[in-house]
């Protein structure tokens, strides 16, 4: 008993060694996952020539904001930001609505043929029509150079729908049966019972959709030609491609310094500009992420 009490108060040498290595591993893991983002930010606000000297650095070398000055020198960046934010918000809402309305009936045992329907959706995860057929479909609906061309072609992901379906399947059938006994219809059961208790999974899937809409740029290249509908990723891609040309340097006050901007500095600045909004939103959804994905993936 005496030894047990002493061990309960003081750790043994083996336990201290084990805790030391676990802590060291966690510190190294946090550093390897955090430093790349910090390096991108510090590189983007450093002088191009000084940053190219290489090595690890935690503070900017000869601070310079010419890369950001070049990015924000025209009003088009704000147009692109607005289009991307609107597209992400509208697209996420539509995708979540479609995923919920599809996942709920597929999770109910009383739906006839739900196995075949699930296989049809699963088939789309393995095979797609390809770029040209998709473009022809978008063109046939008259969506070229329309805002909806940025939203509707990728309005629902089968993978995300299956996450919600599995989450709905984990809800006890007794809740639905009792609601039906009280006179509730299927939509009432969905929005009054399943929706409130499924918020973790819905929030996790919403984050998936939001990040996908924010980062997607191929549809902006294929379907949009109007500058007023240009999205952020397409604008930044054009900006990187034009780095170093006289046309891209127009409007910069210090032309001699701006002429030394490297493509690498522009890449770092554009990465920072494109990921900061997502990093600001993520902490609000992070608490739902792990719980939503694990609960939605356990029961099949």
Phi, psi and omega per residue, in radians:
X1 nan -0.691 -3.128
X2 -1.132 -0.764 3.118
X3 -1.126 -0.666 3.140
X4 -1.082 -0.753 3.120
X5 -1.128 -0.722 -3.141
X6 -1.123 -0.693 3.124
X7 -1.220 -0.501 3.094
X8 -1.219 -0.428 -3.123
X9 -1.670 -0.748 -3.072
X10 -2.017 2.416 3.130
X11 -1.393 2.616 3.069
X12 -1.347 2.956 -3.136
X13 -1.103 -0.698 3.131
X14 -1.122 -0.692 3.117
X15 -1.153 -0.706 3.117
X16 -1.119 -0.718 3.104
X17 -1.114 -0.767 3.123
X18 -1.081 -0.782 3.110
X19 -1.109 -0.614 3.128
X20 -1.113 -0.803 -3.118
X21 -1.228 -0.611 3.071
X22 -1.121 -0.784 3.114
X23 -1.117 -0.714 3.116
X24 -1.100 -0.718 3.121
X25 -1.108 -0.758 -3.134
X26 -1.145 -0.672 3.108
X27 -1.122 -0.789 3.115
X28 -1.129 -0.673 3.124
X29 -1.132 -0.772 3.106
X30 -1.095 -0.678 -3.136
X31 -1.151 -0.778 -3.103
X32 -1.189 -0.436 3.118
X33 -1.584 -0.438 -3.077
X34 -1.648 -0.666 -3.033
X35 -1.068 -0.674 3.117
X36 -0.964 -0.700 3.097
X37 -1.159 -0.740 3.121
X38 -1.136 -0.670 3.124
X39 -1.106 -0.734 3.109
X40 -1.046 -0.783 -3.127
X41 -1.145 -0.795 -3.131
X42 -1.172 -0.648 3.109
X43 -1.123 -0.683 -3.064
X44 -1.203 -0.431 3.141
X45 -1.864 0.341 3.084
X46 -1.873 2.777 3.030
X47 -1.115 2.387 -3.030
X48 -1.021 -0.831 -3.106
X49 -1.142 -0.673 3.129
X50 -1.210 -0.666 -3.132
X51 -1.204 -0.513 -3.105
X52 -1.290 -0.117 3.124
X53 -1.202 -0.236 3.035
X54 1.486 -3.051 -3.140
X55 1.472 2.914 3.086
X56 -1.441 2.378 3.039
X57 -2.550 2.484 -3.040
X58 -1.884 -0.141 3.085
X59 -2.232 2.667 -3.119
X60 -1.121 2.502 3.083
X61 -1.672 2.038 -3.082
X62 0.874 1.273 -3.011
X63 -0.854 2.323 3.127
X64 -2.615 2.341 -3.120
X65 -1.944 0.424 -3.115
X66 -1.135 -0.593 3.126
X67 -1.101 -0.749 3.117
X68 -1.249 -0.584 3.082
X69 -1.096 -0.654 3.115
X70 -1.206 -0.678 -3.128
X71 -1.172 -0.734 -3.042
X72 -1.722 0.336 -3.071
X73 -1.327 -0.319 -3.130
X74 -2.139 2.847 3.133
X75 -1.314 -0.220 -3.103
X76 -1.108 -0.523 3.131
X77 -1.103 -0.634 3.141
X78 -1.302 -0.571 3.031
X79 -1.118 -0.785 3.141
X80 -1.137 -0.711 3.088
X81 -1.066 -0.804 -3.133
X82 -1.077 -0.754 3.118
X83 -1.110 -0.708 -3.122
X84 -1.204 -0.727 3.111
X85 -1.125 -0.782 3.123
X86 -1.107 -0.766 3.133
X87 -1.083 -0.739 -3.138
X88 -1.129 -0.761 -3.117
X89 -1.160 -0.887 -3.109
X90 -1.164 -0.781 -3.130
X91 -1.085 -0.710 3.135
X92 -1.139 -0.739 3.119
X93 -1.088 -0.793 3.139
X94 -1.141 -0.758 -3.112
X95 -1.134 -0.717 3.110
X96 -1.121 -0.752 3.134
X97 -1.082 -0.799 3.139
X98 -1.144 -0.693 -3.134
X99 -1.139 -0.743 3.135
X100 -1.141 -0.808 -3.101
X101 -1.180 -0.390 3.074
X102 -1.551 -0.712 -3.071
X103 -1.214 -0.636 -3.073
X104 -1.092 -0.927 3.120
X105 -1.121 -0.591 3.120
X106 -1.202 -0.319 3.125
X107 -1.534 -0.163 -3.096
X108 -1.606 2.271 -3.081
X109 -1.176 -0.456 -3.074
X110 -1.322 -0.169 3.128
X111 -1.301 2.095 3.133
X112 -1.332 2.377 3.121
X113 1.336 0.295 -3.099
X114 -1.165 -0.484 3.092
X115 -1.145 -0.763 3.101
X116 -1.158 -0.679 3.097
X117 -1.138 -0.700 3.108
X118 -1.099 -0.696 3.104
X119 -1.153 -0.591 3.101
X120 -1.127 -0.733 3.090
X121 -1.198 -0.675 3.126
X122 -1.125 -0.579 3.120
X123 -1.034 -0.626 -3.136
X124 -1.200 -0.331 3.071
X125 -1.331 -0.396 -3.093
X126 -1.689 -0.629 -3.058
X127 -2.321 2.431 3.080
X128 -2.201 2.840 -3.136
X129 -1.204 -0.461 -3.112
X130 1.795 3.008 -3.039
X131 -1.195 -0.818 -3.056
X132 -1.176 -0.850 3.079
X133 -1.036 -0.669 3.116
X134 -1.127 -0.732 3.104
X135 -1.074 -0.727 -3.139
X136 -1.128 -0.631 3.100
X137 -1.169 -0.797 3.115
X138 -1.068 -0.711 3.121
X139 -1.155 -0.687 -3.117
X140 -1.143 -0.474 3.091
X141 -1.539 0.051 3.103
X142 1.213 0.578 -3.083
X143 -1.721 -0.031 3.117
X144 -1.105 2.320 -3.095
X145 1.067 0.548 3.026
X146 -2.120 2.621 -3.123
X147 -1.038 -0.624 -3.072
X148 -1.189 -0.276 3.053
X149 -1.174 -0.359 3.110
X150 -1.506 -0.164 -3.016
X151 -2.042 -0.910 -2.940
X152 -1.225 -0.683 -3.104
X153 -1.017 -0.481 3.124
X154 -2.089 0.697 -2.995
X155 -1.271 -0.357 3.118
X156 -2.578 2.397 3.089
X157 -1.849 2.256 3.127
X158 -1.107 -0.629 3.126
X159 -1.069 -0.845 3.132
X160 -1.157 -0.613 3.106
X161 -1.112 -0.689 3.135
X162 -1.178 -0.569 3.064
X163 -1.061 -0.810 3.122
X164 -1.182 -0.673 3.123
X165 -1.051 -0.796 3.139
X166 -1.149 -0.596 3.083
X167 -1.153 -0.780 3.128
X168 -1.104 -0.595 3.126
X169 -1.169 -0.436 3.139
X170 -1.378 -0.177 3.111
X171 -1.338 2.304 -3.114
X172 -1.026 2.409 3.113
X173 -1.122 -0.435 -3.099
X174 -1.081 -0.542 3.115
X175 -1.132 -0.769 3.124
X176 -1.184 -0.725 -3.117
X177 -1.113 -0.725 3.117
X178 -1.151 -0.619 3.108
X179 -1.177 -0.695 3.106
X180 -1.158 -0.604 3.098
X181 -1.145 -0.490 3.101
X182 -1.493 0.026 3.068
X183 1.713 0.165 -3.131
X184 -1.387 2.492 3.057
X185 -1.582 -3.108 -3.040
X186 -1.136 -0.697 3.131
X187 -1.144 -0.665 3.099
X188 -1.123 -0.737 3.107
X189 -1.079 -0.721 -3.118
X190 -1.119 -0.884 -2.997
X191 -1.535 -0.329 -3.133
X192 -1.770 -0.338 -3.106
X193 -2.084 -1.022 -3.041
X194 -1.222 -0.740 -3.088
X195 -1.075 -0.833 -3.127
X196 -1.097 -0.666 -3.086
X197 -1.488 -0.081 -3.137
X198 -1.858 0.265 -3.099
X199 -1.025 -0.671 3.105
X200 -1.040 -0.793 3.134
X201 -1.182 -0.698 -3.138
X202 -1.141 -0.704 3.125
X203 -1.141 -0.701 3.122
X204 -1.129 -0.771 3.128
X205 -1.171 -0.644 3.095
X206 -1.081 -0.638 3.094
X207 -1.165 -0.692 3.077
X208 -1.024 -0.852 -3.124
X209 -1.124 -0.747 -3.107
X210 -1.087 -0.780 3.124
X211 -1.132 -0.698 -3.139
X212 -1.125 -0.786 3.121
X213 -1.141 -0.655 -3.111
X214 -1.180 -0.679 -3.047
X215 -1.543 -0.371 -3.070
X216 -1.150 2.336 3.141
X217 -2.318 -0.287 -3.097
X218 -1.100 -0.680 3.123
X219 -1.166 -0.536 3.060
X220 -1.189 -0.497 3.101
X221 -1.405 -0.712 -3.027
X222 -1.370 -0.704 -2.927
X223 -1.850 -0.232 -3.016
X224 -2.076 2.240 3.059
X225 -2.094 -0.289 -3.104
X226 -1.376 2.296 3.117
X227 -1.075 -0.541 -3.109
X228 -1.253 -0.193 3.079
X229 -1.950 0.168 -3.120
X230 -1.165 2.410 -3.142
X231 -1.709 2.924 -2.985
X232 -1.083 -0.775 -3.064
X233 -1.125 -0.654 3.113
X234 -1.199 -0.705 3.117
X235 -1.102 -0.790 -3.138
X236 -1.155 -0.612 3.087
X237 -1.094 -0.765 3.096
X238 -1.124 -0.642 -3.115
X239 -1.152 -0.731 3.108
X240 -1.129 -0.709 -3.125
X241 -1.132 -0.494 -3.096
X242 -1.683 0.108 -3.120
X243 -1.057 2.297 3.094
X244 1.659 -0.226 3.113
X245 -1.432 2.706 -3.122
X246 -1.139 -0.556 -3.129
X247 -1.155 -0.677 -3.121
X248 -1.271 -0.350 -3.107
X249 -1.590 -0.053 3.127
X250 -1.149 2.348 -3.131
X251 1.720 -0.223 3.083
X252 -1.488 2.237 -3.062
X253 -1.191 -0.797 -3.101
X254 -1.646 1.456 -3.053
X255 -1.154 -0.653 -3.109
X256 -1.118 -0.669 3.108
X257 -1.312 -0.684 -3.115
X258 -1.166 -0.512 3.135
X259 -1.134 -0.352 3.137
X260 -1.556 0.004 3.102
X261 -1.092 2.296 3.129
X262 -1.705 2.816 3.105
X263 -1.099 -0.558 -3.141
X264 -1.135 -0.733 3.105
X265 -1.108 -0.715 3.111
X266 -1.134 -0.666 3.107
X267 -1.079 -0.782 -3.135
X268 -1.107 -0.719 3.136
X269 -1.150 -0.741 3.140
X270 -1.181 -0.611 3.066
X271 -1.091 -0.778 3.132
X272 -1.099 -0.741 -3.123
X273 -1.128 -0.602 -3.049
X274 -1.480 -0.462 -3.060
X275 -1.725 -0.318 -3.092
X276 -1.032 -0.779 3.115
X277 -1.028 -0.703 3.121
X278 -1.152 -0.697 3.124
X279 -1.128 -0.529 3.121
X280 -1.295 -0.544 -3.113
X281 -1.466 -0.591 -3.016
X282 -0.973 -0.753 -3.107
X283 -1.013 -0.487 -3.130
X284 -1.306 -0.393 -3.119
X285 -1.866 -0.164 -3.022
X286 -1.080 -0.615 -3.096
X287 -1.164 -0.383 3.094
X288 -1.561 -0.287 -2.928
X289 -1.092 -1.050 -3.056
X290 -1.090 -0.802 -3.112
X291 -1.110 -0.743 -3.102
X292 -1.147 -0.742 -3.104
X293 -1.246 -0.746 -3.099
X294 -1.191 -0.769 3.123
X295 -1.165 -0.548 -3.128
X296 -1.438 -0.109 -3.068
X297 -2.025 -0.037 -3.058
X298 -1.426 -0.928 -3.028
X299 -1.575 2.329 -3.135
X300 -2.198 nan nan
